Amino acid sequence: MVGEKKAKYLSRLKISTIAGILVVKIASNSGSVLALPPPEDTPEEILRTEIITAARSPVDGKPLTAAEYIQLQGQLQKRPTPTLNTKIRENIFLLRLRKTLLQLFPFLDL
């Protein structure tokens, strides 16, 4: 009985060893896999240090220089927000108040 277990163990060991050798052999023979990028590819470290001087307009998407982009940002920050007519502002307030009241008291007929 002990001899049979030992024989099974040795046969399994042989099979796993052969399978492992085959896997290593197949993996080492695959010449089509390249670990390095092509030489004309710019490394990421260099790309991170580049200073970007071209930009796009947030208004219409046209290309801008750095100076034009800064000037446009300044103009956008200086532009005052448009004010609504007081009548329109009052109507918006009343609509919001009506919506809130209907959420609190759904049985009201407003």
Backbone atoms as SQL, in Angstrom:
CREATE TABLE atoms (id INTEGER PRIMARY KEY, chain TEXT, resi INTEGER, resn TEXT, atom TEXT, x REAL, y REAL, z REAL);
INSERT INTO atoms VALUES
  (1, 'A', 1, 'MET', 'N', 0.824, -1.189, 0.000),
  (2, 'A', 1, 'MET', 'CA', 0.000, 0.000, 0.000),
  (3, 'A', 1, 'MET', 'C', 0.870, 1.257, 0.000),
  (4, 'A', 2, 'VAL', 'N', 1.921, 1.232, 0.807),
  (5, 'A', 2, 'VAL', 'CA', 2.813, 2.384, 0.869),
  (6, 'A', 2, 'VAL', 'C', 3.539, 2.545, -0.458),
  (7, 'A', 3, 'GLY', 'N', 3.851, 1.438, -1.098),
  (8, 'A', 3, 'GLY', 'CA', 4.532, 1.482, -2.387),
  (9, 'A', 3, 'GLY', 'C', 3.661, 2.095, -3.473),
  (10, 'A', 4, 'GLU', 'N', 2.342, 1.820, -3.404),
  (11, 'A', 4, 'GLU', 'CA', 1.414, 2.381, -4.388),
  (12, 'A', 4, 'GLU', 'C', 1.302, 3.899, -4.232),
  (13, 'A', 5, 'LYS', 'N', 1.243, 4.375, -2.984),
  (14, 'A', 5, 'LYS', 'CA', 1.151, 5.822, -2.733),
  (15, 'A', 5, 'LYS', 'C', 2.410, 6.517, -3.220),
  (16, 'A', 6, 'LYS', 'N', 3.544, 5.863, -2.971),
  (17, 'A', 6, 'LYS', 'CA', 4.813, 6.448, -3.389),
  (18, 'A', 6, 'LYS', 'C', 4.888, 6.503, -4.914),
  (19, 'A', 7, 'ALA', 'N', 4.387, 5.464, -5.582),
  (20, 'A', 7, 'ALA', 'CA', 4.397, 5.428, -7.044),
  (21, 'A', 7, 'ALA', 'C', 3.476, 6.512, -7.616),
  (22, 'A', 8, 'LYS', 'N', 2.285, 6.684, -7.014),
  (23, 'A', 8, 'LYS', 'CA', 1.362, 7.739, -7.465),
  (24, 'A', 8, 'LYS', 'C', 1.987, 9.121, -7.268),
  (25, 'A', 9, 'TYR', 'N', 2.644, 9.302, -6.114),
  (26, 'A', 9, 'TYR', 'CA', 3.279, 10.588, -5.819),
  (27, 'A', 9, 'TYR', 'C', 4.370, 10.883, -6.835),
  (28, 'A', 10, 'LEU', 'N', 5.185, 9.880, -7.144),
  (29, 'A', 10, 'LEU', 'CA', 6.266, 10.078, -8.102),
  (30, 'A', 10, 'LEU', 'C', 5.728, 10.355, -9.503),
  (31, 'A', 11, 'SER', 'N', 4.649, 9.684, -9.893),
  (32, 'A', 11, 'SER', 'CA', 4.087, 9.933, -11.222),
  (33, 'A', 11, 'SER', 'C', 3.498, 11.345, -11.304),
  (34, 'A', 12, 'ARG', 'N', 2.847, 11.785, -10.241),
  (35, 'A', 12, 'ARG', 'CA', 2.310, 13.163, -10.221),
  (36, 'A', 12, 'ARG', 'C', 3.439, 14.181, -10.239),
  (37, 'A', 13, 'LEU', 'N', 4.508, 13.881, -9.526),
  (38, 'A', 13, 'LEU', 'CA', 5.662, 14.775, -9.499),
  (39, 'A', 13, 'LEU', 'C', 6.285, 14.877, -10.880),
  (40, 'A', 14, 'LYS', 'N', 6.388, 13.755, -11.589),
  (41, 'A', 14, 'LYS', 'CA', 6.947, 13.764, -12.941),
  (42, 'A', 14, 'LYS', 'C', 6.068, 14.588, -13.879),
  (43, 'A', 15, 'ILE', 'N', 4.755, 14.380, -13.787),
  (44, 'A', 15, 'ILE', 'CA', 3.828, 15.101, -14.670),
  (45, 'A', 15, 'ILE', 'C', 3.888, 16.604, -14.401),
  (46, 'A', 16, 'SER', 'N', 3.893, 16.996, -13.127),
  (47, 'A', 16, 'SER', 'CA', 3.936, 18.431, -12.819),
  (48, 'A', 16, 'SER', 'C', 5.272, 19.037, -13.219),
  (49, 'A', 17, 'THR', 'N', 6.360, 18.286, -13.096),
  (50, 'A', 17, 'THR', 'CA', 7.666, 18.791, -13.509),
  (51, 'A', 17, 'THR', 'C', 7.707, 18.984, -15.017),
  (52, 'A', 18, 'ILE', 'N', 7.197, 18.011, -15.756),
  (53, 'A', 18, 'ILE', 'CA', 7.173, 18.118, -17.217),
  (54, 'A', 18, 'ILE', 'C', 6.287, 19.286, -17.647),
  (55, 'A', 19, 'ALA', 'N', 5.136, 19.444, -16.992),
  (56, 'A', 19, 'ALA', 'CA', 4.239, 20.557, -17.329),
  (57, 'A', 19, 'ALA', 'C', 4.914, 21.895, -17.041),
  (58, 'A', 20, 'GLY', 'N', 5.610, 21.991, -15.926),
  (59, 'A', 20, 'GLY', 'CA', 6.313, 23.232, -15.595),
  (60, 'A', 20, 'GLY', 'C', 7.398, 23.551, -16.593),
  (61, 'A', 21, 'ILE', 'N', 8.151, 22.535, -17.000),
  (62, 'A', 21, 'ILE', 'CA', 9.207, 22.751, -17.993),
  (63, 'A', 21, 'ILE', 'C', 8.606, 23.199, -19.317),
  (64, 'A', 22, 'LEU', 'N', 7.492, 22.598, -19.718),
  (65, 'A', 22, 'LEU', 'CA', 6.835, 22.994, -20.967),
  (66, 'A', 22, 'LEU', 'C', 6.349, 24.441, -20.915),
  (67, 'A', 23, 'VAL', 'N', 5.781, 24.838, -19.801),
  (68, 'A', 23, 'VAL', 'CA', 5.292, 26.219, -19.664),
  (69, 'A', 23, 'VAL', 'C', 6.446, 27.200, -19.777),
  (70, 'A', 24, 'VAL', 'N', 7.554, 26.910, -19.095),
  (71, 'A', 24, 'VAL', 'CA', 8.719, 27.800, -19.152),
  (72, 'A', 24, 'VAL', 'C', 9.283, 27.835, -20.560),
  (73, 'A', 25, 'LYS', 'N', 9.341, 26.708, -21.220),
  (74, 'A', 25, 'LYS', 'CA', 9.883, 26.632, -22.577),
  (75, 'A', 25, 'LYS', 'C', 9.019, 27.425, -23.550),
  (76, 'A', 26, 'ILE', 'N', 7.705, 27.268, -23.447),
  (77, 'A', 26, 'ILE', 'CA', 6.794, 27.992, -24.341),
  (78, 'A', 26, 'ILE', 'C', 6.876, 29.492, -24.078),
  (79, 'A', 27, 'ALA', 'N', 6.944, 29.874, -22.816),
  (80, 'A', 27, 'ALA', 'CA', 7.004, 31.298, -22.478),
  (81, 'A', 27, 'ALA', 'C', 8.302, 31.926, -22.953),
  (82, 'A', 28, 'SER', 'N', 9.396, 31.194, -22.906),
  (83, 'A', 28, 'SER', 'CA', 10.678, 31.772, -23.309),
  (84, 'A', 28, 'SER', 'C', 10.834, 31.810, -24.820),
  (85, 'A', 29, 'ASN', 'N', 10.087, 30.995, -25.564),
  (86, 'A', 29, 'ASN', 'CA', 10.209, 30.956, -27.016),
  (87, 'A', 29, 'ASN', 'C', 9.302, 31.953, -27.723),
  (88, 'A', 30, 'SER', 'N', 8.430, 32.630, -27.011),
  (89, 'A', 30, 'SER', 'CA', 7.521, 33.569, -27.674),
  (90, 'A', 30, 'SER', 'C', 8.287, 34.842, -27.985),
  (91, 'A', 31, 'GLY', 'N', 8.814, 34.949, -29.190),
  (92, 'A', 31, 'GLY', 'CA', 9.629, 36.088, -29.599),
  (93, 'A', 31, 'GLY', 'C', 8.803, 37.280, -30.041),
  (94, 'A', 32, 'SER', 'N', 7.504, 37.120, -30.223),
  (95, 'A', 32, 'SER', 'CA', 6.682, 38.217, -30.721),
  (96, 'A', 32, 'SER', 'C', 6.343, 39.239, -29.643),
  (97, 'A', 33, 'VAL', 'N', 6.552, 38.909, -28.391),
  (98, 'A', 33, 'VAL', 'CA', 6.232, 39.823, -27.302),
  (99, 'A', 33, 'VAL', 'C', 7.438, 40.710, -27.032),
  (100, 'A', 34, 'LEU', 'N', 7.226, 42.019, -27.084),
  (101, 'A', 34, 'LEU', 'CA', 8.298, 42.971, -26.803),
  (102, 'A', 34, 'LEU', 'C', 7.983, 43.694, -25.507),
  (103, 'A', 35, 'ALA', 'N', 8.945, 43.785, -24.637),
  (104, 'A', 35, 'ALA', 'CA', 8.722, 44.422, -23.348),
  (105, 'A', 35, 'ALA', 'C', 8.967, 45.920, -23.403),
  (106, 'A', 36, 'LEU', 'N', 9.702, 46.392, -24.384),
  (107, 'A', 36, 'LEU', 'CA', 10.045, 47.807, -24.451),
  (108, 'A', 36, 'LEU', 'C', 9.190, 48.519, -25.496),
  (109, 'A', 37, 'PRO', 'N', 8.893, 49.807, -25.272),
  (110, 'A', 37, 'PRO', 'CA', 8.151, 50.567, -26.276),
  (111, 'A', 37, 'PRO', 'C', 9.059, 50.865, -27.469),
  (112, 'A', 38, 'PRO', 'N', 8.477, 51.266, -28.587),
  (113, 'A', 38, 'PRO', 'CA', 9.311, 51.599, -29.742),
  (114, 'A', 38, 'PRO', 'C', 10.224, 52.782, -29.426),
  (115, 'A', 39, 'PRO', 'N', 11.384, 52.859, -30.064),
  (116, 'A', 39, 'PRO', 'CA', 12.346, 53.926, -29.735),
  (117, 'A', 39, 'PRO', 'C', 11.837, 55.327, -30.051),
  (118, 'A', 40, 'GLU', 'N', 10.915, 55.468, -31.010),
  (119, 'A', 40, 'GLU', 'CA', 10.414, 56.808, -31.342),
  (120, 'A', 40, 'GLU', 'C', 9.367, 57.305, -30.350),
  (121, 'A', 41, 'ASP', 'N', 8.940, 56.466, -29.427),
  (122, 'A', 41, 'ASP', 'CA', 7.960, 56.841, -28.411),
  (123, 'A', 41, 'ASP', 'C', 8.632, 57.693, -27.334),
  (124, 'A', 42, 'THR', 'N', 8.051, 58.873, -27.037),
  (125, 'A', 42, 'THR', 'CA', 8.613, 59.769, -26.027),
  (126, 'A', 42, 'THR', 'C', 8.290, 59.239, -24.638),
  (127, 'A', 43, 'PRO', 'N', 9.288, 59.132, -23.760),
  (128, 'A', 43, 'PRO', 'CA', 9.034, 58.617, -22.408),
  (129, 'A', 43, 'PRO', 'C', 8.096, 59.523, -21.620),
  (130, 'A', 44, 'GLU', 'N', 7.344, 58.914, -20.717),
  (131, 'A', 44, 'GLU', 'CA', 6.367, 59.652, -19.917),
  (132, 'A', 44, 'GLU', 'C', 7.038, 60.683, -19.018),
  (133, 'A', 45, 'GLU', 'N', 8.231, 60.383, -18.539),
  (134, 'A', 45, 'GLU', 'CA', 8.940, 61.319, -17.666),
  (135, 'A', 45, 'GLU', 'C', 9.235, 62.627, -18.388),
  (136, 'A', 46, 'ILE', 'N', 9.563, 62.547, -19.663),
  (137, 'A', 46, 'ILE', 'CA', 9.839, 63.763, -20.439),
  (138, 'A', 46, 'ILE', 'C', 8.539, 64.502, -20.730),
  (139, 'A', 47, 'LEU', 'N', 7.482, 63.761, -21.037),
  (140, 'A', 47, 'LEU', 'CA', 6.198, 64.408, -21.319),
  (141, 'A', 47, 'LEU', 'C', 5.663, 65.152, -20.102),
  (142, 'A', 48, 'ARG', 'N', 5.919, 64.639, -18.898),
  (143, 'A', 48, 'ARG', 'CA', 5.437, 65.308, -17.690),
  (144, 'A', 48, 'ARG', 'C', 6.153, 66.627, -17.440),
  (145, 'A', 49, 'THR', 'N', 7.381, 66.778, -17.925),
  (146, 'A', 49, 'THR', 'CA', 8.135, 68.007, -17.668),
  (147, 'A', 49, 'THR', 'C', 7.921, 69.060, -18.742),
  (148, 'A', 50, 'GLU', 'N', 7.221, 68.725, -19.830),
  (149, 'A', 50, 'GLU', 'CA', 6.989, 69.707, -20.883),
  (150, 'A', 50, 'GLU', 'C', 6.020, 70.779, -20.403),
  (151, 'A', 51, 'ILE', 'N', 6.297, 72.002, -20.776),
  (152, 'A', 51, 'ILE', 'CA', 5.413, 73.117, -20.448),
  (153, 'A', 51, 'ILE', 'C', 4.455, 73.304, -21.616),
  (154, 'A', 52, 'ILE', 'N', 3.180, 73.225, -21.324),
  (155, 'A', 52, 'ILE', 'CA', 2.167, 73.354, -22.369),
  (156, 'A', 52, 'ILE', 'C', 1.879, 74.835, -22.578),
  (157, 'A', 53, 'THR', 'N', 2.116, 75.305, -23.810),
  (158, 'A', 53, 'THR', 'CA', 1.892, 76.720, -24.105),
  (159, 'A', 53, 'THR', 'C', 0.672, 76.936, -24.988),
  (160, 'A', 54, 'ALA', 'N', 0.063, 75.896, -25.474),
  (161, 'A', 54, 'ALA', 'CA', -1.131, 76.028, -26.304),
  (162, 'A', 54, 'ALA', 'C', -2.350, 75.639, -25.478),
  (163, 'A', 55, 'ALA', 'N', -3.441, 76.339, -25.718),
  (164, 'A', 55, 'ALA', 'CA', -4.670, 76.057, -24.970),
  (165, 'A', 55, 'ALA', 'C', -5.860, 76.228, -25.900),
  (166, 'A', 56, 'ARG', 'N', -7.018, 75.821, -25.425),
  (167, 'A', 56, 'ARG', 'CA', -8.259, 75.993, -26.178),
  (168, 'A', 56, 'ARG', 'C', -9.184, 76.916, -25.398),
  (169, 'A', 57, 'SER', 'N', -9.917, 77.700, -26.134),
  (170, 'A', 57, 'SER', 'CA', -10.842, 78.641, -25.525),
  (171, 'A', 57, 'SER', 'C', -11.988, 77.893, -24.857),
  (172, 'A', 58, 'PRO', 'N', -12.327, 78.240, -23.601),
  (173, 'A', 58, 'PRO', 'CA', -13.477, 77.600, -22.967),
  (174, 'A', 58, 'PRO', 'C', -14.804, 78.080, -23.551),
  (175, 'A', 59, 'VAL', 'N', -14.773, 79.160, -24.313),
  (176, 'A', 59, 'VAL', 'CA', -15.997, 79.715, -24.888),
  (177, 'A', 59, 'VAL', 'C', -16.378, 78.993, -26.181),
  (178, 'A', 60, 'ASP', 'N', -15.424, 78.931, -27.144),
  (179, 'A', 60, 'ASP', 'CA', -15.748, 78.345, -28.442),
  (180, 'A', 60, 'ASP', 'C', -14.812, 77.223, -28.871),
  (181, 'A', 61, 'GLY', 'N', -13.790, 76.894, -28.078),
  (182, 'A', 61, 'GLY', 'CA', -12.906, 75.773, -28.374),
  (183, 'A', 61, 'GLY', 'C', -11.817, 76.063, -29.383),
  (184, 'A', 62, 'LYS', 'N', -11.620, 77.322, -29.760),
  (185, 'A', 62, 'LYS', 'CA', -10.567, 77.658, -30.722),
  (186, 'A', 62, 'LYS', 'C', -9.201, 77.611, -30.039),
  (187, 'A', 63, 'PRO', 'N', -8.141, 77.264, -30.788),
  (188, 'A', 63, 'PRO', 'CA', -6.801, 77.244, -30.187),
  (189, 'A', 63, 'PRO', 'C', -6.334, 78.651, -29.833),
  (190, 'A', 64, 'LEU', 'N', -5.697, 78.787, -28.675),
  (191, 'A', 64, 'LEU', 'CA', -5.198, 80.071, -28.194),
  (192, 'A', 64, 'LEU', 'C', -3.758, 79.914, -27.727),
  (193, 'A', 65, 'THR', 'N', -3.025, 81.013, -27.737),
  (194, 'A', 65, 'THR', 'CA', -1.701, 81.004, -27.120),
  (195, 'A', 65, 'THR', 'C', -1.885, 81.183, -25.619),
  (196, 'A', 66, 'ALA', 'N', -0.790, 81.038, -24.871),
  (197, 'A', 66, 'ALA', 'CA', -0.881, 81.165, -23.420),
  (198, 'A', 66, 'ALA', 'C', -1.313, 82.576, -23.022),
  (199, 'A', 67, 'ALA', 'N', -0.780, 83.591, -23.712),
  (200, 'A', 67, 'ALA', 'CA', -1.131, 84.979, -23.383),
  (201, 'A', 67, 'ALA', 'C', -2.607, 85.253, -23.675),
  (202, 'A', 68, 'GLU', 'N', -3.091, 84.761, -24.809),
  (203, 'A', 68, 'GLU', 'CA', -4.503, 84.964, -25.147),
  (204, 'A', 68, 'GLU', 'C', -5.412, 84.245, -24.153),
  (205, 'A', 69, 'TYR', 'N', -4.987, 83.068, -23.708),
  (206, 'A', 69, 'TYR', 'CA', -5.782, 82.309, -22.741),
  (207, 'A', 69, 'TYR', 'C', -5.888, 83.058, -21.419),
  (208, 'A', 70, 'ILE', 'N', -4.773, 83.607, -20.943),
  (209, 'A', 70, 'ILE', 'CA', -4.783, 84.370, -19.684),
  (210, 'A', 70, 'ILE', 'C', -5.658, 85.607, -19.826),
  (211, 'A', 71, 'GLN', 'N', -5.562, 86.271, -20.972),
  (212, 'A', 71, 'GLN', 'CA', -6.377, 87.467, -21.204),
  (213, 'A', 71, 'GLN', 'C', -7.867, 87.107, -21.212),
  (214, 'A', 72, 'LEU', 'N', -8.224, 86.007, -21.858),
  (215, 'A', 72, 'LEU', 'CA', -9.621, 85.581, -21.907),
  (216, 'A', 72, 'LEU', 'C', -10.125, 85.199, -20.520),
  (217, 'A', 73, 'GLN', 'N', -9.296, 84.521, -19.725),
  (218, 'A', 73, 'GLN', 'CA', -9.693, 84.171, -18.359),
  (219, 'A', 73, 'GLN', 'C', -9.951, 85.430, -17.538),
  (220, 'A', 74, 'GLY', 'N', -9.108, 86.438, -17.699),
  (221, 'A', 74, 'GLY', 'CA', -9.318, 87.700, -16.991),
  (222, 'A', 74, 'GLY', 'C', -10.622, 88.364, -17.395),
  (223, 'A', 75, 'GLN', 'N', -10.937, 88.346, -18.686),
  (224, 'A', 75, 'GLN', 'CA', -12.186, 88.944, -19.160),
  (225, 'A', 75, 'GLN', 'C', -13.396, 88.187, -18.618),
  (226, 'A', 76, 'LEU', 'N', -13.294, 86.870, -18.565),
  (227, 'A', 76, 'LEU', 'CA', -14.418, 86.078, -18.061),
  (228, 'A', 76, 'LEU', 'C', -14.638, 86.299, -16.571),
  (229, 'A', 77, 'GLN', 'N', -13.569, 86.536, -15.822),
  (230, 'A', 77, 'GLN', 'CA', -13.718, 86.773, -14.387),
  (231, 'A', 77, 'GLN', 'C', -14.250, 88.170, -14.102),
  (232, 'A', 78, 'LYS', 'N', -13.931, 89.138, -14.949),
  (233, 'A', 78, 'LYS', 'CA', -14.381, 90.519, -14.733),
  (234, 'A', 78, 'LYS', 'C', -15.842, 90.709, -15.123),
  (235, 'A', 79, 'ARG', 'N', -16.335, 89.884, -16.032),
  (236, 'A', 79, 'ARG', 'CA', -17.695, 90.054, -16.533),
  (237, 'A', 79, 'ARG', 'C', -18.694, 89.863, -15.387),
  (238, 'A', 80, 'PRO', 'N', -19.540, 90.870, -15.124),
  (239, 'A', 80, 'PRO', 'CA', -20.517, 90.723, -14.036),
  (240, 'A', 80, 'PRO', 'C', -21.614, 89.734, -14.430),
  (241, 'A', 81, 'THR', 'N', -22.165, 89.100, -13.437),
  (242, 'A', 81, 'THR', 'CA', -23.263, 88.178, -13.711),
  (243, 'A', 81, 'THR', 'C', -24.491, 88.985, -14.113),
  (244, 'A', 82, 'PRO', 'N', -25.228, 88.528, -15.097),
  (245, 'A', 82, 'PRO', 'CA', -26.404, 89.281, -15.528),
  (246, 'A', 82, 'PRO', 'C', -27.477, 89.261, -14.440),
  (247, 'A', 83, 'THR', 'N', -28.113, 90.419, -14.247),
  (248, 'A', 83, 'THR', 'CA', -29.161, 90.521, -13.232),
  (249, 'A', 83, 'THR', 'C', -30.521, 90.324, -13.902),
  (250, 'A', 84, 'LEU', 'N', -31.395, 89.660, -13.184),
  (251, 'A', 84, 'LEU', 'CA', -32.742, 89.424, -13.694),
  (252, 'A', 84, 'LEU', 'C', -33.650, 90.599, -13.346),
  (253, 'A', 85, 'ASN', 'N', -34.664, 90.736, -14.123),
  (254, 'A', 85, 'ASN', 'CA', -35.691, 91.725, -13.856),
  (255, 'A', 85, 'ASN', 'C', -36.342, 91.374, -12.513),
  (256, 'A', 86, 'THR', 'N', -36.697, 92.370, -11.730),
  (257, 'A', 86, 'THR', 'CA', -37.270, 92.121, -10.402),
  (258, 'A', 86, 'THR', 'C', -38.586, 91.349, -10.492),
  (259, 'A', 87, 'LYS', 'N', -39.361, 91.578, -11.531),
  (260, 'A', 87, 'LYS', 'CA', -40.630, 90.862, -11.698),
  (261, 'A', 87, 'LYS', 'C', -40.377, 89.364, -11.932),
  (262, 'A', 88, 'ILE', 'N', -39.384, 89.058, -12.756),
  (263, 'A', 88, 'ILE', 'CA', -39.045, 87.649, -13.018),
  (264, 'A', 88, 'ILE', 'C', -38.510, 86.999, -11.752),
  (265, 'A', 89, 'ARG', 'N', -37.669, 87.724, -11.025),
  (266, 'A', 89, 'ARG', 'CA', -37.109, 87.195, -9.782),
  (267, 'A', 89, 'ARG', 'C', -38.225, 86.898, -8.772),
  (268, 'A', 90, 'GLU', 'N', -39.219, 87.782, -8.695),
  (269, 'A', 90, 'GLU', 'CA', -40.345, 87.578, -7.778),
  (270, 'A', 90, 'GLU', 'C', -41.172, 86.358, -8.195),
  (271, 'A', 91, 'ASN', 'N', -41.386, 86.185, -9.507),
  (272, 'A', 91, 'ASN', 'CA', -42.132, 85.013, -9.991),
  (273, 'A', 91, 'ASN', 'C', -41.405, 83.706, -9.659),
  (274, 'A', 92, 'ILE', 'N', -40.090, 83.693, -9.802),
  (275, 'A', 92, 'ILE', 'CA', -39.309, 82.495, -9.470),
  (276, 'A', 92, 'ILE', 'C', -39.434, 82.183, -7.985),
  (277, 'A', 93, 'PHE', 'N', -39.362, 83.215, -7.152),
  (278, 'A', 93, 'PHE', 'CA', -39.505, 83.005, -5.711),
  (279, 'A', 93, 'PHE', 'C', -40.873, 82.419, -5.376),
  (280, 'A', 94, 'LEU', 'N', -41.928, 82.956, -6.000),
  (281, 'A', 94, 'LEU', 'CA', -43.275, 82.457, -5.725),
  (282, 'A', 94, 'LEU', 'C', -43.460, 81.011, -6.210),
  (283, 'A', 95, 'LEU', 'N', -42.871, 80.668, -7.351),
  (284, 'A', 95, 'LEU', 'CA', -42.961, 79.289, -7.838),
  (285, 'A', 95, 'LEU', 'C', -42.240, 78.321, -6.897),
  (286, 'A', 96, 'ARG', 'N', -41.086, 78.727, -6.393),
  (287, 'A', 96, 'ARG', 'CA', -40.358, 77.872, -5.443),
  (288, 'A', 96, 'ARG', 'C', -41.132, 77.725, -4.134),
  (289, 'A', 97, 'LEU', 'N', -41.737, 78.809, -3.684),
  (290, 'A', 97, 'LEU', 'CA', -42.543, 78.760, -2.469),
  (291, 'A', 97, 'LEU', 'C', -43.746, 77.833, -2.665),
  (292, 'A', 98, 'ARG', 'N', -44.399, 77.922, -3.817),
  (293, 'A', 98, 'ARG', 'CA', -45.542, 77.054, -4.128),
  (294, 'A', 98, 'ARG', 'C', -45.128, 75.590, -4.141),
  (295, 'A', 99, 'LYS', 'N', -43.973, 75.300, -4.748),
  (296, 'A', 99, 'LYS', 'CA', -43.477, 73.920, -4.811),
  (297, 'A', 99, 'LYS', 'C', -43.208, 73.381, -3.409),
  (298, 'A', 100, 'THR', 'N', -42.607, 74.206, -2.554),
  (299, 'A', 100, 'THR', 'CA', -42.315, 73.778, -1.181),
  (300, 'A', 100, 'THR', 'C', -43.601, 73.536, -0.405),
  (301, 'A', 101, 'LEU', 'N', -44.564, 74.438, -0.544),
  (302, 'A', 101, 'LEU', 'CA', -45.837, 74.273, 0.164),
  (303, 'A', 101, 'LEU', 'C', -46.577, 73.021, -0.300),
  (304, 'A', 102, 'LEU', 'N', -46.530, 72.725, -1.592),
  (305, 'A', 102, 'LEU', 'CA', -47.200, 71.523, -2.091),
  (306, 'A', 102, 'LEU', 'C', -46.506, 70.248, -1.614),
  (307, 'A', 103, 'GLN', 'N', -45.209, 70.312, -1.371),
  (308, 'A', 103, 'GLN', 'CA', -44.520, 69.141, -0.825),
  (309, 'A', 103, 'GLN', 'C', -44.893, 68.923, 0.635),
  (310, 'A', 104, 'LEU', 'N', -45.074, 70.019, 1.368),
  (311, 'A', 104, 'LEU', 'CA', -45.430, 69.900, 2.780),
  (312, 'A', 104, 'LEU', 'C', -46.916, 69.609, 2.969),
  (313, 'A', 105, 'PHE', 'N', -47.751, 70.239, 2.149),
  (314, 'A', 105, 'PHE', 'CA', -49.204, 70.090, 2.255),
  (315, 'A', 105, 'PHE', 'C', -49.767, 69.698, 0.882),
  (316, 'A', 106, 'PRO', 'N', -49.721, 68.424, 0.532),
  (317, 'A', 106, 'PRO', 'CA', -50.146, 68.017, -0.815),
  (318, 'A', 106, 'PRO', 'C', -51.645, 68.177, -1.062),
  (319, 'A', 107, 'PHE', 'N', -52.421, 68.345, -0.019),
  (320, 'A', 107, 'PHE', 'CA', -53.868, 68.468, -0.188),
  (321, 'A', 107, 'PHE', 'C', -54.288, 69.893, -0.536),
  (322, 'A', 108, 'LEU', 'N', -53.370, 70.863, -0.497),
  (323, 'A', 108, 'LEU', 'CA', -53.710, 72.244, -0.857),
  (324, 'A', 108, 'LEU', 'C', -53.979, 72.342, -2.353),
  (325, 'A', 109, 'ASP', 'N', -54.875, 73.224, -2.710),
  (326, 'A', 109, 'ASP', 'CA', -55.201, 73.432, -4.119),
  (327, 'A', 109, 'ASP', 'C', -54.582, 74.761, -4.562),
  (328, 'A', 110, 'LEU', 'N', -53.295, 74.717, -4.852),
  (329, 'A', 110, 'LEU', 'CA', -52.593, 75.946, -5.265),
  (330, 'A', 110, 'LEU', 'C', -52.354, 75.952, -6.747);
